[in-house]
Amino acid sequence: MFPELTIRLKFPWLCPNVNPLFLYFAFCLQVHGRLFYHLSTYNLIWVMVAVVLCRAQGLVVTQDEKERLNTPASLRCSLQTDQEVLIVTWQKVKATSPENMVTFSKNHGVVVQPTYKDRVNITHPGLRNTTLTFWNTTLEDEGCYMCLFNIFGSGKISGEACLTLYVQPTVSLHYKFFEDHLNLTCSATARPAPVISWKVAGSGIENSTESVSHPNGTTSVTSILQVKDPESYVGREVICEVLHLGTVTDVRETVSKGFWFSVPLLLSILSLVILLVLISILLYWKRRWNQDRGESSQEYKEGNKLNDVLSRFGGHLKILVRGWQWYVLFVFSKIRT
């Protein structure tokens, strides 16, 4: 096994940045212990050598962060060493090569590259503890970043911290009755994409899910349950569960068939109202005609003729209105069932 792999596999938590020269020295000590000494103090000596080497090189402590999109965010690096640090540099990790963002030194202070002007800054300038702050995160800011400590006489020691941006889920749950089935629809929009599940008991249920990505980085996931026996779910509670970044959000809805207006029913009611208005107008004019009829017999006869006509027309209207009433009741009963 190669010396560098040996020490990294044996003590990865102690020594992430070890000079190859020191690795060879430690490897020789390991071989010497195997050939000549098989004592119980061997492991103790090995640990002491690794600790000394790590202290000489320095240990960079970082932590990955998760922040909401379009809000401020910060990444931190801490160097555990007593050596003299000359300059601290933050870089963005890219596929081709790291890109310099901002540097800090005692002589020049904080220097931000033009590309990142008004976007980032070192808010806690220090040569051993440094904080990179994003004023208002965008989709371009998601990724990993390196903090480099340039140490006098030892070169550079680096650490890496990653920033993950998220959007809290927006959840909606609704249902709709059809003639032969019931649709339960649960939708959630978030970043990263949420996962939808249901707490619904019963048989004859079909589930379909679709996802749509949006330009703002969020993803909408829609899950539709098609229930073959809609009547059995009236009065029951359905639960939609949305899993996002380890947190589960429950949305509950009680299925109620209720009552709604359909187009035929609305037209029927409107027609009935119009007929009632016409009947009222005809009856009003009939009464006025009887009150204002003239004294002459001719006028009286003409009034009787008109009265007969109105009476007959009114009888026909009554029959028509009664028919419309029966039709409305029939439509209403169909909708209720």
C-alpha positions as CSV (number, residue, x, y, z in Angstrom):
1,M,0.0,0.0,0.0
2,F,1.2,3.5,-0.8
3,P,2.3,5.6,2.2
4,E,-0.2,8.4,1.7
5,L,-3.1,5.9,1.4
6,T,-1.8,4.2,4.5
7,I,-2.0,7.2,6.8
8,R,-5.2,8.6,5.3
9,L,-7.0,5.3,5.7
10,K,-5.7,4.7,9.2
11,F,-6.4,8.2,10.5
12,P,-8.6,10.2,8.0
13,W,-10.1,12.2,10.8
14,L,-6.8,13.4,12.1
15,C,-4.9,14.3,9.1
16,P,-6.7,15.5,5.9
17,N,-3.7,17.6,4.7
18,V,-0.4,15.8,5.2
19,N,2.9,16.6,3.4
20,P,4.2,13.6,1.4
21,L,7.6,13.9,3.1
22,F,6.0,13.4,6.5
23,L,4.0,10.5,5.1
24,Y,7.2,8.7,4.2
25,F,8.6,9.2,7.6
26,A,5.5,7.9,9.2
27,F,5.5,4.9,6.9
28,C,9.1,4.0,7.7
29,L,8.2,4.1,11.4
30,Q,5.3,1.7,10.7
31,V,7.6,-0.7,8.8
32,H,10.2,-0.5,11.6
33,G,7.6,-1.3,14.2
34,R,6.4,-4.4,12.2
35,L,9.9,-5.8,11.7
36,F,11.5,-5.3,15.0
37,Y,9.0,-4.4,17.6
38,H,5.6,-6.0,18.2
39,L,5.0,-4.1,21.4
40,S,1.7,-2.8,22.8
41,T,3.1,0.8,22.6
42,Y,3.3,0.7,18.9
43,N,-0.2,2.1,18.2
44,L,0.3,4.8,20.8
45,I,3.5,5.9,19.0
46,W,1.7,5.9,15.7
47,V,-1.1,8.1,17.0
48,M,1.4,10.6,18.5
49,V,3.3,10.9,15.2
50,A,0.1,11.5,13.3
51,V,-1.1,14.2,15.7
52,V,2.3,16.0,15.5
53,L,2.2,15.9,11.7
54,C,-1.3,17.2,11.6
55,R,-0.6,20.0,14.0
56,A,2.3,21.0,11.8
57,Q,0.1,21.1,8.7
58,G,-3.1,22.5,10.2
59,L,-6.7,21.3,10.2
60,V,-9.4,23.2,8.3
61,V,-12.9,22.9,9.9
62,T,-15.9,23.6,7.6
63,Q,-19.6,22.9,7.6
64,D,-22.1,22.6,4.7
65,E,-25.1,25.0,4.9
66,K,-28.7,24.9,3.7
67,E,-30.4,28.2,3.2
68,R,-33.6,29.5,1.7
69,L,-33.4,30.8,-1.9
70,N,-33.3,34.6,-2.2
71,T,-32.1,35.1,1.4
72,P,-28.6,35.9,2.9
73,A,-26.3,32.9,3.5
74,S,-22.9,32.4,5.0
75,L,-20.1,29.8,4.8
76,R,-17.4,29.5,7.5
77,C,-13.9,28.1,7.6
78,S,-11.6,27.8,10.6
79,L,-7.9,26.9,10.5
80,Q,-6.6,25.1,13.6
81,T,-2.9,26.0,13.6
82,D,-0.4,28.3,15.2
83,Q,1.5,29.1,12.1
84,E,1.5,32.5,10.4
85,V,-1.2,32.9,7.8
86,L,-0.5,35.5,5.1
87,I,-3.7,35.6,3.0
88,V,-7.1,33.9,2.9
89,T,-8.8,33.2,-0.4
90,W,-12.4,32.0,-1.2
91,Q,-12.9,30.2,-4.5
92,K,-15.9,28.7,-6.2
93,V,-15.5,25.1,-7.3
94,K,-16.2,24.7,-11.0
95,A,-15.8,21.8,-13.5
96,T,-12.8,23.3,-15.3
97,S,-10.9,25.1,-12.5
98,P,-11.7,27.0,-9.2
99,E,-12.6,30.6,-9.7
100,N,-11.3,33.3,-7.3
101,M,-14.1,35.3,-5.5
102,V,-12.7,37.3,-2.7
103,T,-9.4,37.5,-0.7
104,F,-8.3,39.0,2.7
105,S,-4.9,40.0,4.0
106,K,-3.6,42.4,6.6
107,N,-2.0,44.6,3.9
108,H,-4.8,44.9,1.4
109,G,-7.9,44.0,3.5
110,V,-10.9,42.5,1.7
111,V,-10.7,42.4,-2.1
112,V,-13.7,41.2,-4.1
113,Q,-13.4,40.2,-7.7
114,P,-15.5,42.3,-10.2
115,T,-17.7,39.3,-11.1
116,Y,-18.8,39.0,-7.5
117,K,-19.1,42.7,-6.6
118,D,-22.2,43.5,-4.6
119,R,-22.9,39.8,-4.4
120,V,-20.5,38.4,-1.7
121,N,-18.1,39.7,0.9
122,I,-16.0,38.4,3.8
123,T,-18.1,39.6,6.8
124,H,-15.8,38.3,9.5
125,P,-12.3,39.0,8.2
126,G,-9.6,37.0,9.8
127,L,-6.6,35.0,8.9
128,R,-7.6,31.9,10.8
129,N,-11.4,32.3,11.0
130,T,-13.2,33.5,7.9
131,T,-16.8,33.9,6.8
132,L,-18.1,34.2,3.2
133,T,-21.5,35.9,3.1
134,F,-23.9,36.0,0.1
135,W,-26.2,39.1,0.3
136,N,-29.1,37.6,-1.6
137,T,-28.7,34.0,-2.8
138,T,-29.6,33.1,-6.4
139,L,-29.6,29.8,-8.2
140,E,-26.1,30.5,-9.4
141,D,-24.8,30.5,-5.8
142,E,-25.6,26.9,-5.1
143,G,-22.5,24.7,-5.1
144,C,-19.3,24.1,-3.3
145,Y,-16.6,26.6,-2.2
146,M,-13.0,26.4,-1.1
147,C,-11.3,28.4,1.5
148,L,-7.5,28.6,1.0
149,F,-5.1,29.6,3.8
150,N,-1.6,30.7,2.5
151,I,0.8,29.8,5.3
152,F,4.2,31.3,5.6
153,G,6.8,28.6,4.7
154,S,4.3,25.8,4.3
155,G,2.2,26.7,1.3
156,K,-1.6,26.5,1.1
157,I,-4.1,24.5,3.1
158,S,-7.7,24.3,1.9
159,G,-11.1,23.3,3.1
160,E,-14.4,22.9,1.3
161,A,-17.9,23.9,2.2
162,C,-21.1,23.5,0.1
163,L,-24.2,25.6,0.0
164,T,-27.6,24.1,-0.8
165,L,-30.5,26.4,-1.6
166,Y,-34.1,25.4,-1.0
167,V,-37.7,26.7,-1.2
168,Q,-40.3,25.7,1.3
169,P,-43.2,23.7,-0.2
170,T,-46.5,25.2,-1.1
171,V,-49.2,22.5,-0.8
172,S,-52.8,22.4,-2.1
173,L,-55.4,19.6,-1.8
174,H,-58.8,19.5,-3.5
175,Y,-61.3,17.0,-4.9
176,K,-63.9,16.8,-7.7
177,F,-66.8,14.5,-8.3
178,F,-67.5,13.0,-11.7
179,E,-70.3,10.7,-12.8
180,D,-68.5,7.4,-12.2
181,H,-65.4,8.4,-10.1
182,L,-63.8,10.9,-7.6
183,N,-60.5,12.7,-8.3
184,L,-58.3,13.6,-5.3
185,T,-55.6,16.0,-6.3
186,C,-52.6,17.0,-4.2
187,S,-50.0,19.5,-5.5
188,A,-46.7,20.7,-4.0
189,T,-44.2,23.2,-5.3
190,A,-40.7,23.4,-3.7
191,R,-36.9,23.1,-4.2
192,P,-35.7,20.5,-4.3
193,A,-38.6,18.5,-5.7
194,P,-41.0,17.2,-2.9
195,V,-42.3,13.7,-2.6
196,I,-46.1,13.2,-2.3
197,S,-47.8,10.2,-0.6
198,W,-51.3,9.5,0.5
199,K,-53.1,8.2,3.6
200,V,-56.2,6.8,2.0
201,A,-57.8,3.4,2.7
202,G,-59.9,1.4,0.3
203,S,-59.8,-0.4,-3.0
204,G,-60.3,0.6,-6.6
205,I,-57.8,3.5,-6.4
206,E,-55.5,4.5,-9.2
207,N,-52.6,6.9,-8.6
208,S,-50.8,9.1,-11.2
209,T,-48.0,11.6,-10.6
210,E,-46.4,14.2,-12.8
211,S,-43.6,16.8,-12.2
212,V,-43.0,20.1,-13.9
213,S,-39.8,22.2,-13.5
214,H,-40.0,26.0,-13.4
215,P,-37.4,28.6,-14.4
216,N,-37.1,29.8,-10.8
217,G,-35.6,26.5,-9.7
218,T,-38.7,25.0,-8.1
219,T,-40.5,21.8,-9.1
220,S,-44.2,21.2,-9.0
221,V,-45.3,17.7,-8.2
222,T,-48.9,16.7,-8.7
223,S,-50.4,13.4,-7.5
224,I,-54.0,12.4,-8.6
225,L,-55.9,9.6,-7.0
226,Q,-58.9,8.3,-9.0
227,V,-61.4,6.6,-6.8
228,K,-63.8,4.2,-8.5
229,D,-66.4,4.3,-5.7
230,P,-66.9,8.0,-4.9
231,E,-70.0,7.5,-2.7
232,S,-67.9,5.5,-0.1
233,Y,-65.6,8.5,0.5
234,V,-68.3,11.0,1.3
235,G,-67.7,12.2,4.8
236,R,-64.2,10.6,5.1
237,E,-61.0,12.4,5.7
238,V,-58.1,12.1,3.2
239,I,-54.5,13.0,4.0
240,C,-51.8,14.1,1.6
241,E,-48.2,13.9,2.9
242,V,-45.4,16.0,1.4
243,L,-41.8,15.0,2.2
244,H,-39.3,17.8,1.8
245,L,-35.7,17.9,3.2
246,G,-36.6,15.3,5.8
247,T,-39.8,17.2,7.0
248,V,-43.3,15.8,6.4
249,T,-46.2,18.2,6.0
250,D,-49.8,16.8,6.3
251,V,-52.7,18.4,4.5
252,R,-56.2,17.1,5.4
253,E,-59.5,17.4,3.7
254,T,-62.9,15.9,4.4
255,V,-64.8,14.8,1.3
256,S,-68.3,16.4,1.1
257,K,-70.4,16.1,-2.0
258,G,-72.4,19.2,-1.2
259,F,-74.5,21.0,-3.8
260,W,-73.6,23.0,-6.8
261,F,-75.4,24.6,-9.8
262,S,-75.2,22.9,-13.2
263,V,-75.9,24.6,-16.5
264,P,-79.3,22.8,-17.1
265,L,-80.5,23.6,-13.6
266,L,-79.5,27.2,-13.9
267,L,-81.3,27.6,-17.2
268,S,-84.4,25.9,-15.8
269,I,-84.6,28.2,-12.9
270,L,-84.0,31.2,-15.1
271,S,-86.8,30.1,-17.5
272,L,-89.2,29.6,-14.5
273,V,-88.5,33.1,-13.2
274,I,-89.2,34.6,-16.7
275,L,-92.5,32.7,-16.9
276,L,-93.5,33.9,-13.5
277,V,-92.8,37.5,-14.5
278,L,-94.9,37.2,-17.7
279,I,-97.8,35.7,-15.7
280,S,-97.7,38.5,-13.2
281,I,-97.7,41.1,-16.0
282,L,-100.7,39.5,-17.7
283,L,-102.7,39.2,-14.5
284,Y,-101.9,42.8,-13.7
285,W,-103.2,44.0,-17.1
286,K,-106.2,41.8,-16.8
287,R,-107.2,43.4,-13.6
288,R,-106.6,46.9,-14.9
289,W,-108.7,46.1,-18.0
290,N,-111.7,44.9,-15.9
291,Q,-111.5,48.0,-13.7
292,D,-111.3,50.4,-16.7
293,R,-113.8,48.8,-19.0
294,G,-116.3,51.3,-20.5
295,E,-120.0,51.7,-19.9
296,S,-121.1,50.7,-23.4
297,S,-122.2,47.2,-24.0
298,Q,-119.9,47.0,-26.9
299,E,-116.9,47.8,-24.8
300,Y,-118.2,45.4,-22.2
301,K,-118.4,42.6,-24.8
302,E,-115.0,43.4,-26.1
303,G,-113.7,43.3,-22.5
304,N,-115.3,39.9,-22.0
305,K,-113.7,38.6,-25.1
306,L,-110.3,39.9,-24.0
307,N,-110.9,38.5,-20.6
308,D,-111.7,35.1,-22.0
309,V,-108.5,35.2,-24.1
310,L,-106.4,36.1,-21.1
311,S,-108.1,33.5,-19.0
312,R,-107.4,30.8,-21.6
313,F,-103.8,32.0,-22.0
314,G,-103.3,32.1,-18.3
315,G,-104.5,28.5,-18.0
316,H,-102.0,27.4,-20.6
317,L,-99.3,29.3,-18.8
318,K,-100.2,27.6,-15.5
319,I,-99.8,24.2,-17.2
320,L,-96.5,25.2,-18.7
321,V,-95.3,26.5,-15.3
322,R,-96.3,23.3,-13.7
323,G,-94.3,21.3,-16.3
324,W,-91.3,23.5,-15.7
325,Q,-91.6,22.8,-12.0
326,W,-91.6,19.1,-12.6
327,Y,-88.6,19.4,-14.9
328,V,-86.6,21.4,-12.3
329,L,-87.4,18.9,-9.6
330,F,-86.2,16.1,-11.9
331,V,-82.9,17.8,-12.7
332,F,-82.3,18.6,-9.1
333,S,-82.9,14.9,-8.1
334,K,-80.4,13.8,-10.7
335,I,-77.8,16.1,-9.4
336,R,-78.3,15.1,-5.8
337,T,-77.9,11.4,-6.8
